[in-house]
Amino acid sequence: MSVFKRLFRIGKANVNAALDKLEDPVKMIDQILRELDEDIAKMTAAVTSQMAVEKRFERELRETENIIARRDEQARVAVERGEDDLAREALIDKKRHMEKLEALKANYEKAKATADRLRKQLDDMKNRVQDMKTKRSALIAQAEAAKATKKITKTMSGVGTANLAESFYKMEEKIQQMHDEAQAAQELAESERALDYKFEEMLSKTADQEVEDELAQLKASLKK
């Protein structure tokens, strides 16, 4: 996949939609950033190589300009000393280097334009990748939040969850019923104990009355 396609993908990707296909969007983001860093390293090497070409043509251009200037000076000195043949030889070499100079200028301009274009592309790419790295934490947080929300929604809407919830409420009703039955049984037992107590109290009073009656009879017999 090309660098710019990857840049487009990460720039336009919708994290929520991607969750349907991705097990771990965090790993995907980190993998994309690693691949982009590798591409930056490759582009840096390419830019460095092109800059070397630019520098070579620039050096040859300056050397040729120096030779032309030197041949021109040599021809002038030769003429002043009456060395026309030597002056002519210097001018011929000057002309040859001037022709070479035109080709070198064209090559240098092309190499420089290419190097400038590659440098700009590299700088743009570095800036975009740095921006992505800055957004990484926010993207990961968004992905995790969306993933958690989706999982919770799926769980809450699942058949199993509905059955469990229904079972829970049934158990709640059953426990409440057991509590009510236990309370009713306790109230009934207390009612029965109260009735037994009343009978015991009544029998106790009867026994006391018998004692009183017997005491009264004893007193009556002693008076006779």
Backbone as CSV, one residue per row, in Angstrom:
resi,resn,N_x,N_y,N_z,CA_x,CA_y,CA_z,C_x,C_y,C_z
1,MET,0.846,-1.194,0.000,0.000,0.000,0.000,0.878,1.239,0.000
2,SER,0.570,2.233,-0.821,1.401,3.424,-0.926,1.257,4.283,0.320
3,VAL,2.226,5.179,0.489,2.232,6.072,1.642,0.974,6.916,1.696
4,PHE,0.605,7.490,0.550,-0.524,8.419,0.550,-1.862,7.712,0.741
5,LYS,-1.939,6.450,0.287,-3.161,5.692,0.556,-3.300,5.425,2.049
6,ARG,-2.179,5.133,2.705,-2.221,4.897,4.137,-2.568,6.177,4.875
7,LEU,-1.987,7.281,4.410,-2.309,8.568,5.021,-3.788,8.879,4.888
8,PHE,-4.339,8.593,3.721,-5.761,8.837,3.491,-6.601,7.938,4.396
9,ARG,-6.175,6.678,4.521,-6.942,5.730,5.317,-7.007,6.152,6.773
10,ILE,-5.858,6.501,7.342,-5.870,6.867,8.750,-6.501,8.232,8.962
11,GLY,-6.427,9.093,7.943,-7.010,10.420,8.071,-8.521,10.407,7.994
12,LYS,-9.084,9.457,7.235,-10.524,9.433,7.011,-11.241,8.293,7.731
13,ALA,-10.489,7.397,8.349,-11.102,6.192,8.934,-12.092,6.563,10.024
14,ASN,-13.208,5.851,10.029,-14.187,6.003,11.093,-13.953,4.882,12.087
15,VAL,-13.548,5.233,13.285,-13.153,4.210,14.257,-14.318,3.294,14.607
16,ASN,-15.503,3.854,14.762,-16.650,3.023,15.132,-16.966,1.984,14.067
17,ALA,-16.915,2.365,12.799,-17.185,1.425,11.709,-16.089,0.383,11.615
18,ALA,-14.868,0.791,11.883,-13.735,-0.141,11.770,-13.809,-1.238,12.812
19,LEU,-14.491,-0.993,13.912,-14.567,-1.998,14.975,-15.248,-3.275,14.519
20,ASP,-16.110,-3.185,13.511,-16.793,-4.377,13.010,-15.813,-5.363,12.400
21,LYS,-14.682,-4.880,11.901,-13.726,-5.739,11.211,-12.441,-5.948,12.001
22,LEU,-12.203,-5.121,12.998,-10.928,-5.178,13.697,-11.081,-5.749,15.091
23,GLU,-10.153,-6.657,15.443,-10.131,-7.179,16.791,-9.524,-6.150,17.739
24,ASP,-8.497,-5.467,17.281,-7.783,-4.521,18.132,-7.384,-3.274,17.338
25,PRO,-8.212,-2.224,17.340,-7.898,-1.002,16.589,-6.650,-0.304,17.103
26,VAL,-6.320,-0.506,18.375,-5.112,0.103,18.933,-3.880,-0.445,18.228
27,LYS,-3.848,-1.767,18.045,-2.722,-2.385,17.347,-2.669,-1.918,15.897
28,MET,-3.837,-1.716,15.294,-3.868,-1.249,13.901,-3.249,0.143,13.788
29,ILE,-3.623,1.040,14.697,-3.086,2.398,14.674,-1.574,2.376,14.837
30,ASP,-1.100,1.587,15.811,0.345,1.510,16.043,1.069,0.904,14.847
31,GLN,0.439,-0.103,14.214,1.055,-0.720,13.040,1.156,0.284,11.890
32,ILE,0.093,1.060,11.685,0.101,2.076,10.627,1.207,3.104,10.885
33,LEU,1.337,3.533,12.137,2.370,4.514,12.463,3.770,3.937,12.262
34,ARG,3.936,2.656,12.588,5.240,2.020,12.351,5.561,1.973,10.859
35,GLU,4.559,1.612,10.051,4.764,1.551,8.600,5.088,2.938,8.036
36,LEU,4.408,3.952,8.565,4.672,5.314,8.095,6.081,5.767,8.480
37,ASP,6.528,5.383,9.671,7.897,5.715,10.081,8.916,5.041,9.165
38,GLU,8.614,3.794,8.776,9.501,3.087,7.844,9.531,3.793,6.489
39,ASP,8.355,4.244,6.041,8.289,4.960,4.757,9.049,6.289,4.829
40,ILE,8.954,6.950,5.982,9.694,8.206,6.158,11.196,7.949,6.069
41,ALA,11.641,6.841,6.674,13.068,6.496,6.609,13.501,6.252,5.161
42,LYS,12.650,5.556,4.391,12.970,5.294,2.980,12.986,6.594,2.175
43,MET,11.986,7.448,2.431,11.934,8.721,1.713,13.122,9.611,2.077
44,THR,13.530,9.559,3.348,14.689,10.342,3.776,15.941,9.905,3.023
45,ALA,16.085,8.586,2.860,17.234,8.061,2.107,17.180,8.522,0.653
46,ALA,15.967,8.509,0.065,15.810,8.942,-1.330,16.123,10.429,-1.481
47,VAL,15.654,11.229,-0.524,15.924,12.672,-0.569,17.420,12.936,-0.424
48,THR,18.050,12.203,0.491,19.495,12.364,0.694,20.265,12.039,-0.587
49,SER,19.856,10.964,-1.248,20.506,10.566,-2.502,20.322,11.635,-3.578
50,GLN,19.103,12.168,-3.686,18.836,13.200,-4.699,19.584,14.493,-4.386
51,MET,19.707,14.808,-3.105,20.463,16.000,-2.720,21.944,15.840,-3.076
52,ALA,22.434,14.598,-2.979,23.831,14.338,-3.365,24.022,14.572,-4.862
53,VAL,23.021,14.162,-5.663,23.076,14.407,-7.111,23.082,15.907,-7.386
54,GLU,22.206,16.612,-6.675,22.141,18.073,-6.831,23.486,18.715,-6.500
55,LYS,24.100,18.287,-5.403,25.391,18.851,-4.992,26.494,18.534,-6.014
56,ARG,26.444,17.321,-6.580,27.463,16.948,-7.563,27.386,17.841,-8.803
57,PHE,26.152,18.033,-9.300,25.984,18.906,-10.475,26.379,20.345,-10.147
58,GLU,26.059,20.776,-8.932,26.419,22.140,-8.531,27.943,22.291,-8.480
59,ARG,28.618,21.266,-7.942,30.082,21.323,-7.875,30.700,21.346,-9.274
60,GLU,30.191,20.478,-10.165,30.703,20.447,-11.544,30.435,21.772,-12.253
61,LEU,29.290,22.361,-11.959,28.935,23.652,-12.556,29.926,24.734,-12.124
62,ARG,30.212,24.787,-10.829,31.156,25.788,-10.323,32.571,25.543,-10.874
63,GLU,32.971,24.272,-10.950,34.301,23.955,-11.490,34.413,24.378,-12.955
64,THR,33.350,24.136,-13.726,33.353,24.518,-15.147,33.400,26.029,-15.293
65,GLU,32.660,26.737,-14.448,32.694,28.209,-14.482,34.100,28.722,-14.161
66,ASN,34.751,28.077,-13.225,36.119,28.478,-12.870,37.093,28.219,-14.029
67,ILE,36.908,27.072,-14.718,37.772,26.753,-15.864,37.578,27.780,-16.977
68,ILE,36.311,28.130,-17.239,36.013,29.128,-18.285,36.687,30.455,-17.955
69,ALA,36.575,30.877,-16.698,37.201,32.145,-16.289,38.723,32.059,-16.408
70,ARG,39.266,30.896,-16.038,40.717,30.736,-16.114,41.210,30.740,-17.562
71,ARG,40.492,30.024,-18.462,40.879,29.995,-19.878,40.789,31.398,-20.492
72,ASP,39.784,32.139,-20.084,39.636,33.507,-20.596,40.835,34.362,-20.182
73,GLU,41.234,34.237,-18.928,42.394,34.985,-18.435,43.685,34.527,-19.119
74,GLN,43.799,33.199,-19.306,44.998,32.663,-19.972,45.106,33.164,-21.426
75,ALA,43.972,33.216,-22.129,43.971,33.704,-23.527,44.399,35.160,-23.578
76,ARG,43.927,35.950,-22.589,44.293,37.372,-22.563,45.804,37.543,-22.320
77,VAL,46.337,36.780,-21.414,47.780,36.858,-21.113,48.606,36.421,-22.326
78,ALA,48.123,35.337,-22.982,48.858,34.831,-24.165,48.887,35.863,-25.280
79,VAL,47.750,36.557,-25.505,47.695,37.594,-26.547,48.651,38.724,-26.196
80,GLU,48.668,39.115,-24.925,49.551,40.196,-24.497,51.018,39.848,-24.741
81,ARG,51.348,38.568,-24.698,52.734,38.132,-24.880,53.008,37.653,-26.302
82,GLY,52.026,37.829,-27.161,52.226,37.464,-28.558,52.155,35.979,-28.829
83,GLU,51.548,35.238,-27.909,51.402,33.789,-28.076,49.992,33.503,-28.606
84,ASP,49.773,33.830,-29.879,48.435,33.675,-30.454,47.977,32.212,-30.479
85,ASP,48.882,31.307,-30.810,48.494,29.887,-30.860,48.035,29.395,-29.482
86,LEU,48.773,29.814,-28.474,48.397,29.410,-27.109,47.078,30.062,-26.701
87,ALA,46.896,31.325,-27.129,45.642,32.027,-26.834,44.480,31.340,-27.534
88,ARG,44.717,30.954,-28.787,43.673,30.267,-29.555,43.300,28.942,-28.862
89,GLU,44.292,28.221,-28.395,44.055,26.936,-27.721,43.217,27.132,-26.455
90,ALA,43.525,28.210,-25.736,42.773,28.505,-24.507,41.324,28.859,-24.830
91,LEU,41.121,29.624,-25.906,39.758,30.019,-26.291,38.935,28.826,-26.775
92,ILE,39.600,27.884,-27.481,38.894,26.673,-27.932,38.413,25.862,-26.724
93,ASP,39.295,25.713,-25.738,38.918,24.957,-24.525,37.833,25.697,-23.746
94,LYS,37.913,27.042,-23.755,36.877,27.846,-23.097,35.520,27.594,-23.740
95,LYS,35.492,27.579,-25.084,34.233,27.350,-25.802,33.664,25.971,-25.477
96,ARG,34.562,24.970,-25.430,34.104,23.607,-25.123,33.473,23.542,-23.726
97,HIS,34.093,24.218,-22.779,33.545,24.212,-21.416,32.271,25.049,-21.305
98,MET,32.152,26.068,-22.147,30.910,26.849,-22.132,29.742,26.017,-22.638
99,GLU,29.999,25.179,-23.639,28.953,24.266,-24.120,28.586,23.255,-23.031
100,LYS,29.619,22.778,-22.358,29.382,21.842,-21.253,28.603,22.519,-20.131
101,LEU,28.901,23.814,-19.930,28.243,24.572,-18.863,26.732,24.615,-19.049
102,GLU,26.272,24.779,-20.292,24.832,24.837,-20.557,24.142,23.533,-20.158
103,ALA,24.798,22.407,-20.504,24.228,21.104,-20.143,24.219,20.916,-18.627
104,LEU,25.318,21.352,-17.984,25.404,21.234,-16.523,24.338,22.079,-15.830
105,LYS,24.084,23.283,-16.363,23.043,24.140,-15.781,21.678,23.464,-15.846
106,ALA,21.380,22.862,-17.011,20.093,22.180,-17.180,19.974,21.006,-16.211
107,ASN,21.059,20.219,-16.114,21.050,19.068,-15.203,20.927,19.503,-13.743
108,TYR,21.638,20.574,-13.413,21.593,21.072,-12.033,20.195,21.567,-11.673
109,GLU,19.568,22.321,-12.573,18.227,22.848,-12.312,17.218,21.714,-12.122
110,LYS,17.332,20.682,-12.961,16.426,19.532,-12.831,16.653,18.811,-11.501
111,ALA,17.928,18.579,-11.166,18.256,17.879,-9.918,17.788,18.682,-8.709
112,LYS,17.962,19.995,-8.766,17.546,20.860,-7.658,16.028,20.863,-7.513
113,ALA,15.318,20.942,-8.642,13.849,20.940,-8.606,13.332,19.630,-8.016
114,THR,13.951,18.517,-8.432,13.543,17.210,-7.911,13.823,17.115,-6.413
115,ALA,14.999,17.567,-5.999,15.362,17.529,-4.578,14.424,18.406,-3.749
116,ASP,14.099,19.590,-4.261,13.180,20.492,-3.550,11.799,19.857,-3.405
117,ARG,11.332,19.233,-4.489,10.011,18.591,-4.448,9.994,17.443,-3.438
118,LEU,11.036,16.620,-3.455,11.105,15.491,-2.520,11.232,15.970,-1.075
119,ARG,11.998,17.033,-0.880,12.133,17.586,0.478,10.790,18.078,0.998
120,LYS,10.027,18.742,0.142,8.712,19.242,0.552,7.770,18.085,0.878
121,GLN,7.781,17.054,0.024,6.941,15.883,0.283,7.325,15.223,1.604
122,LEU,8.627,15.129,1.859,9.096,14.518,3.100,8.674,15.345,4.310
123,ASP,8.819,16.661,4.213,8.408,17.536,5.321,6.905,17.439,5.570
124,ASP,6.127,17.430,4.481,4.670,17.310,4.618,4.299,15.995,5.290
125,MET,4.964,14.934,4.865,4.672,13.618,5.422,5.046,13.558,6.906
126,LYS,6.203,14.112,7.250,6.621,14.137,8.655,5.612,14.896,9.511
127,ASN,5.131,16.031,8.997,4.156,16.834,9.738,2.849,16.074,9.931
128,ARG,2.396,15.377,8.883,1.139,14.638,8.975,1.266,13.467,9.940
129,VAL,2.394,12.770,9.873,2.603,11.637,10.779,2.716,12.123,12.221
130,GLN,3.394,13.245,12.423,3.496,13.798,13.766,2.120,14.185,14.292
131,ASP,1.287,14.724,13.422,-0.083,15.071,13.805,-0.861,13.818,14.191
132,MET,-0.657,12.730,13.442,-1.325,11.463,13.765,-0.864,10.926,15.112
133,LYS,0.437,11.039,15.371,0.957,10.565,16.658,0.381,11.378,17.805
134,THR,0.184,12.675,17.561,-0.418,13.530,18.578,-1.865,13.114,18.849
135,LYS,-2.559,12.706,17.776,-3.966,12.311,17.904,-4.129,10.861,18.363
136,ARG,-3.017,10.125,18.451,-3.082,8.693,18.756,-3.869,8.415,20.039
137,SER,-3.557,9.133,21.102,-4.224,8.894,22.384,-5.728,9.114,22.277
138,ALA,-6.111,10.191,21.582,-7.543,10.481,21.423,-8.223,9.409,20.585
139,LEU,-7.554,8.960,19.523,-8.123,7.915,18.665,-8.289,6.609,19.426
140,ILE,-7.278,6.263,20.214,-7.335,5.026,20.991,-8.449,5.104,22.025
141,ALA,-8.568,6.250,22.695,-9.637,6.425,23.682,-11.004,6.311,23.020
142,GLN,-11.137,6.911,21.837,-12.403,6.839,21.100,-12.708,5.404,20.694
143,ALA,-11.680,4.704,20.239,-11.864,3.313,19.814,-12.272,2.430,20.981
144,GLU,-11.602,2.601,22.119,-11.911,1.785,23.289,-13.315,2.093,23.810
145,ALA,-13.677,3.378,23.803,-15.015,3.758,24.262,-16.089,3.167,23.353
146,ALA,-15.861,3.254,22.041,-16.824,2.699,21.087,-16.917,1.187,21.226
147,LYS,-15.772,0.554,21.428,-15.736,-0.902,21.578,-16.491,-1.334,22.832
148,ALA,-16.262,-0.600,23.934,-16.939,-0.922,25.186,-18.442,-0.689,25.073
149,THR,-18.813,0.425,24.429,-20.233,0.730,24.244,-20.924,-0.343,23.419
150,LYS,-20.260,-0.761,22.355,-20.834,-1.797,21.495,-21.001,-3.106,22.253
151,LYS,-19.999,-3.446,23.060,-20.046,-4.692,23.823,-21.172,-4.658,24.848
152,ILE,-21.297,-3.511,25.534,-22.354,-3.374,26.537,-23.727,-3.440,25.883
153,THR,-23.868,-2.732,24.753,-25.148,-2.739,24.038,-25.517,-4.140,23.586
154,LYS,-24.530,-4.847,23.064,-24.765,-6.210,22.598,-25.142,-7.117,23.756
155,THR,-24.465,-6.923,24.891,-24.745,-7.748,26.067,-26.140,-7.474,26.612
156,MET,-26.478,-6.173,26.703,-27.778,-5.808,27.265,-28.932,-6.244,26.377
157,SER,-28.700,-6.308,25.077,-29.770,-6.679,24.153,-29.780,-8.172,23.855
158,GLY,-28.862,-8.912,24.436,-28.765,-10.346,24.156,-29.882,-11.134,24.815
159,VAL,-30.213,-12.295,24.211,-31.262,-13.172,24.753,-30.855,-13.692,26.107
160,GLY,-29.591,-14.058,26.261,-29.105,-14.610,27.517,-29.282,-13.637,28.658
161,THR,-28.998,-12.373,28.405,-29.142,-11.355,29.436,-30.593,-11.198,29.851
162,ALA,-31.483,-11.208,28.871,-32.913,-11.084,29.171,-33.378,-12.246,30.035
163,ASN,-32.937,-13.464,29.698,-33.320,-14.643,30.478,-32.782,-14.565,31.897
164,LEU,-31.530,-14.126,32.022,-30.934,-14.012,33.352,-31.676,-12.976,34.186
165,ALA,-32.003,-11.855,33.557,-32.724,-10.815,34.277,-34.097,-11.315,34.721
166,GLU,-34.769,-12.046,33.826,-36.082,-12.599,34.165,-35.972,-13.592,35.311
167,SER,-34.945,-14.434,35.265,-34.734,-15.414,36.335,-34.465,-14.712,37.656
168,PHE,-33.703,-13.625,37.595,-33.390,-12.883,38.812,-34.670,-12.338,39.454
169,TYR,-35.511,-11.736,38.624,-36.745,-11.164,39.163,-37.679,-12.248,39.704
170,LYS,-37.674,-13.415,39.067,-38.480,-14.532,39.572,-37.979,-14.976,40.938
171,MET,-36.640,-15.062,41.078,-36.056,-15.441,42.365,-36.384,-14.397,43.425
172,GLU,-36.393,-13.128,43.000,-36.736,-12.066,43.939,-38.168,-12.238,44.443
173,GLU,-39.081,-12.554,43.521,-40.473,-12.772,43.911,-40.602,-13.991,44.821
174,LYS,-39.845,-15.043,44.500,-39.920,-16.269,45.298,-39.402,-16.033,46.713
175,ILE,-38.296,-15.285,46.809,-37.743,-14.973,48.128,-38.719,-14.134,48.934
176,GLN,-39.371,-13.170,48.271,-40.354,-12.343,48.956,-41.524,-13.189,49.450
177,GLN,-41.934,-14.155,48.602,-43.025,-15.050,48.990,-42.629,-15.897,50.202
178,MET,-41.383,-16.412,50.189,-40.894,-17.206,51.316,-40.863,-16.364,52.585
179,HIS,-40.456,-15.111,52.445,-40.424,-14.207,53.590,-41.832,-13.981,54.145
180,ASP,-42.791,-13.761,53.242,-44.177,-13.535,53.669,-44.737,-14.766,54.368
181,GLU,-44.439,-15.956,53.819,-44.926,-17.198,54.424,-44.318,-17.411,55.804
182,ALA,-43.017,-17.120,55.931,-42.354,-17.279,57.225,-42.939,-16.319,58.251
183,GLN,-43.225,-15.090,57.813,-43.801,-14.101,58.720,-45.207,-14.520,59.149
184,ALA,-45.974,-15.059,58.186,-47.332,-15.514,58.516,-47.285,-16.678,59.494
185,ALA,-46.327,-17.606,59.279,-46.194,-18.749,60.182,-45.818,-18.290,61.579
186,GLN,-44.956,-17.284,61.653,-44.550,-16.755,62.953,-45.735,-16.121,63.670
187,GLU,-46.517,-15.351,62.913,-47.694,-14.711,63.515,-48.694,-15.756,63.999
188,LEU,-48.863,-16.839,63.218,-49.788,-17.906,63.613,-49.300,-18.605,64.873
189,ALA,-47.980,-18.858,64.930,-47.417,-19.519,66.108,-47.593,-18.647,67.340
190,GLU,-47.378,-17.361,67.194,-47.547,-16.438,68.321,-49.001,-16.405,68.772
191,SER,-49.919,-16.488,67.800,-51.344,-16.494,68.141,-51.711,-17.743,68.938
192,GLU,-51.153,-18.892,68.521,-51.428,-20.140,69.237,-50.840,-20.110,70.640
193,ARG,-49.633,-19.538,70.768,-49.027,-19.449,72.100,-49.846,-18.539,73.007
194,ALA,-50.420,-17.506,72.450,-51.251,-16.597,73.249,-52.497,-17.317,73.767
195,LEU,-53.077,-18.171,72.908,-54.268,-18.923,73.319,-53.925,-19.911,74.432
196,ASP,-52.787,-20.588,74.297,-52.352,-21.528,75.335,-52.135,-20.808,76.653
197,TYR,-51.573,-19.618,76.576,-51.323,-18.850,77.793,-52.633,-18.500,78.497
198,LYS,-53.638,-18.144,77.697,-54.940,-17.803,78.291,-55.540,-19.006,79.016
199,PHE,-55.431,-20.184,78.371,-55.948,-21.397,79.025,-55.182,-21.703,80.307
200,GLU,-53.868,-21.540,80.264,-53.060,-21.787,81.455,-53.435,-20.825,82.569
201,GLU,-53.670,-19.575,82.202,-54.057,-18.575,83.189,-55.419,-18.910,83.803
202,MET,-56.318,-19.389,82.912,-57.651,-19.748,83.407,-57.572,-20.916,84.385
203,LEU,-56.784,-21.935,84.036,-56.634,-23.106,84.902,-55.969,-22.735,86.215
204,SER,-55.047,-21.793,86.143,-54.366,-21.354,87.356,-55.344,-20.660,88.292
205,LYS,-56.226,-19.871,87.706,-57.233,-19.185,88.521,-58.198,-20.193,89.148
206,THR,-58.543,-21.229,88.368,-59.454,-22.269,88.888,-58.837,-22.970,90.091
207,ALA,-57.516,-23.282,89.969,-56.817,-23.961,91.074,-56.788,-23.062,92.297
208,ASP,-56.559,-21.801,92.094,-56.530,-20.856,93.212,-57.899,-20.772,93.886
209,GLN,-58.948,-20.812,93.079,-60.301,-20.731,93.623,-60.633,-21.969,94.475
210,GLU,-60.171,-23.122,94.014,-60.398,-24.361,94.773,-59.733,-24.284,96.144
211,VAL,-58.509,-23.698,96.145,-57.798,-23.541,97.428,-58.579,-22.602,98.339
212,GLU,-59.079,-21.524,97.765,-59.845,-20.563,98.554,-61.123,-21.204,99.106
213,ASP,-61.775,-22.011,98.287,-63.008,-22.676,98.731,-62.724,-23.635,99.881
214,GLU,-61.603,-24.369,99.723,-61.251,-25.338,100.775,-60.899,-24.613,102.072
215,LEU,-60.224,-23.450,101.941,-59.858,-22.662,103.117,-61.104,-22.147,103.817
216,ALA,-62.073,-21.732,103.019,-63.320,-21.220,103.594,-64.057,-22.324,104.345
217,GLN,-64.066,-23.531,103.775,-64.719,-24.670,104.434,-64.038,-24.992,105.765
218,LEU,-62.676,-24.874,105.760,-61.922,-25.181,106.976,-62.254,-24.184,108.075
219,LYS,-62.332,-22.924,107.701,-62.674,-21.895,108.678,-64.086,-22.106,109.237
220,ALA,-64.996,-22.499,108.365,-66.391,-22.698,108.787,-66.502,-23.858,109.772
221,SER,-65.719,-24.880,109.540,-65.794,-26.051,110.421,-65.202,-25.736,111.789
222,LEU,-64.266,-24.854,111.847,-63.640,-24.509,113.124,-64.561,-23.632,113.965
223,LYS,-65.459,-22.933,113.368,-66.391,-22.077,114.096,-67.504,-22.876,114.770
224,LYS,-67.746,-24.081,114.384,-68.838,-24.886,114.949,-68.480,-25.398,116.333
